[in-house]
Amino acid sequence: MQINSIKIPLIELQNIKVVFGAKTALQNINLSIYPNTVITIVGPNGGGKSTLLKVLLKLLSPTDGKVIHHRDLRIGYVPQKIHLEQSLPITVEKFLSLKKGISKAEIQDAIELLSIKHLIHSSMQKLSGGEMQRVLLARALLNKPNLLVLDEPMQGVDLGGQIELYQLIHQTREKLNCAILMVSHDLHIVMADTNEVVCINRHICCAGSPEKVSNDPTFIHLFGAQFSQNVAFYTHHHNHQHNMHGDVCCIGNKHSVQCINNGR
Ligand SMILES: Nc1ncnc2c1ncn2[C@@H]1O[C@H](COP(=O)(O)OP(=O)(O)OP(=O)(O)O)[C@@H](O)[C@H]1O
């Protein structure tokens, strides 16, 4: 059975609770991830985001609750960072070929999709933050995932690189038609293409569209009113607006003062 119906989740979390010793890291977590959707998980440090990813990926068994993976689920996972042995240099090409059961053609496809051909002979240990993220993304795509899980993909990447990397993630999603689940602090960059934001602080504090969440008092309390306004601004989806005379006054993300005022 194809899981292209919006009704069948790729992953379902039911009443998840995770306790570490005396500490409750997560409780009452109910979450469904549907095909072709983009979910961004936000929350304060120590709020349980990484723990939630581990539970989702079945790397950690919850203390209580159920994790249901659809049988056709194929996950591509981009971790926050990987540990590389400095004394054992490995090229990008070799690193990508370590994944079992993957053909040379599939590696080639991923290299082209992520535009990393110029890096294939480079040592993994010498890549910049942005280059490393591209390589990790290429590796995650090798098994043609229908769910891409990204744990803070913009960490260690400079601002210009972040926008470029995010565009690559966006293109990848369009090409593979996959769902994306991402933990990110860079809401102003990722929000525009996010269908749902889930704000976690041990439990789900608020969830919904970026517009809805950025106006939620809990979100404003956690992230501040100014930040919340920026998020609302970046979630403005139209690629143009008209002024009172009917002329187009902004295109893409480039807004003139006039159109911002008109938009309010
Ligand atoms: N293996 C563990 N043993 C004990 N406590 C843990 C363990 N893993 C996580 N914790 C605790 O659970 C809480 C949630 O941690 P988690 O790493 O999931 O938060 P986070 O939202 O990802 O944080 P950050 O934004 O700082 O990465 C923290 O208080 C953390 O100290």
Ligand as a Chemical Component Dictionary entry (heavy atoms), coordinates in Angstrom:
data_LIG
# 
_chem_comp.id                   LIG 
_chem_comp.type                 NON-POLYMER 
_chem_comp.pdbx_formal_charge   0 
_chem_comp.three_letter_code    LIG 
# 
loop_
_chem_comp_atom.comp_id 
_chem_comp_atom.atom_id 
_chem_comp_atom.alt_atom_id 
_chem_comp_atom.type_symbol 
_chem_comp_atom.charge 
_chem_comp_atom.model_Cartn_x 
_chem_comp_atom.model_Cartn_y 
_chem_comp_atom.model_Cartn_z 
_chem_comp_atom.pdbx_ordinal 
LIG N1  N1  N 0 20.614 9.928  28.748 1  
LIG C1  C1  C 0 20.179 10.843 29.612 2  
LIG N2  N2  N 0 20.264 10.654 30.940 3  
LIG C2  C2  C 0 19.805 11.554 31.825 4  
LIG N3  N3  N 0 19.240 12.724 31.468 5  
LIG C3  C3  C 0 19.116 12.984 30.169 6  
LIG C4  C4  C 0 19.581 12.070 29.162 7  
LIG N4  N4  N 0 19.318 12.603 27.943 8  
LIG C5  C5  C 0 18.735 13.789 28.174 9  
LIG N5  N5  N 0 18.616 14.022 29.498 10 
LIG C6  C6  C 0 17.983 15.195 30.115 11 
LIG O1  O1  O 0 16.678 15.326 29.575 12 
LIG C7  C7  C 0 16.378 16.708 29.330 13 
LIG C8  C8  C 0 16.050 16.906 27.856 14 
LIG O2  O2  O 0 17.255 16.794 27.111 15 
LIG P1  P1  P 0 17.314 16.961 25.531 16 
LIG O3  O3  O 0 18.738 16.759 25.125 17 
LIG O4  O4  O 0 16.292 16.107 24.913 18 
LIG O5  O5  O 0 16.896 18.497 25.357 19 
LIG P2  P2  P 0 17.005 19.436 24.073 20 
LIG O6  O6  O 0 15.718 20.170 23.961 21 
LIG O7  O7  O 0 17.430 18.642 22.897 22 
LIG O8  O8  O 0 18.160 20.428 24.529 23 
LIG P3  P3  P 0 19.175 21.346 23.627 24 
LIG O9  O9  O 0 18.353 22.377 22.936 25 
LIG O10 O10 O 0 20.037 21.950 24.690 26 
LIG O11 O11 O 0 19.918 20.427 22.705 27 
LIG C9  C9  C 0 17.581 17.499 29.797 28 
LIG O12 O12 O 0 17.341 17.965 31.090 29 
LIG C10 C10 C 0 18.713 16.484 29.779 30 
LIG O13 O13 O 0 19.667 16.802 30.763 31 
# 
loop_
_chem_comp_bond.comp_id 
_chem_comp_bond.atom_id_1 
_chem_comp_bond.atom_id_2 
_chem_comp_bond.value_order 
_chem_comp_bond.pdbx_ordinal 
LIG N1  C1  SING 1  
LIG C1  N2  SING 2  
LIG C1  C4  DOUB 3  
LIG N2  C2  DOUB 4  
LIG C2  N3  SING 5  
LIG N3  C3  DOUB 6  
LIG C3  C4  SING 7  
LIG C3  N5  SING 8  
LIG C4  N4  SING 9  
LIG N4  C5  DOUB 10 
LIG C5  N5  SING 11 
LIG N5  C6  SING 12 
LIG C6  O1  SING 13 
LIG C6  C10 SING 14 
LIG O1  C7  SING 15 
LIG C7  C8  SING 16 
LIG C7  C9  SING 17 
LIG C8  O2  SING 18 
LIG O2  P1  SING 19 
LIG P1  O3  DOUB 20 
LIG P1  O4  SING 21 
LIG P1  O5  SING 22 
LIG O5  P2  SING 23 
LIG P2  O6  DOUB 24 
LIG P2  O7  SING 25 
LIG P2  O8  SING 26 
LIG O8  P3  SING 27 
LIG P3  O9  DOUB 28 
LIG P3  O10 SING 29 
LIG P3  O11 SING 30 
LIG C9  O12 SING 31 
LIG C9  C10 SING 32 
LIG C10 O13 SING 33 
# 
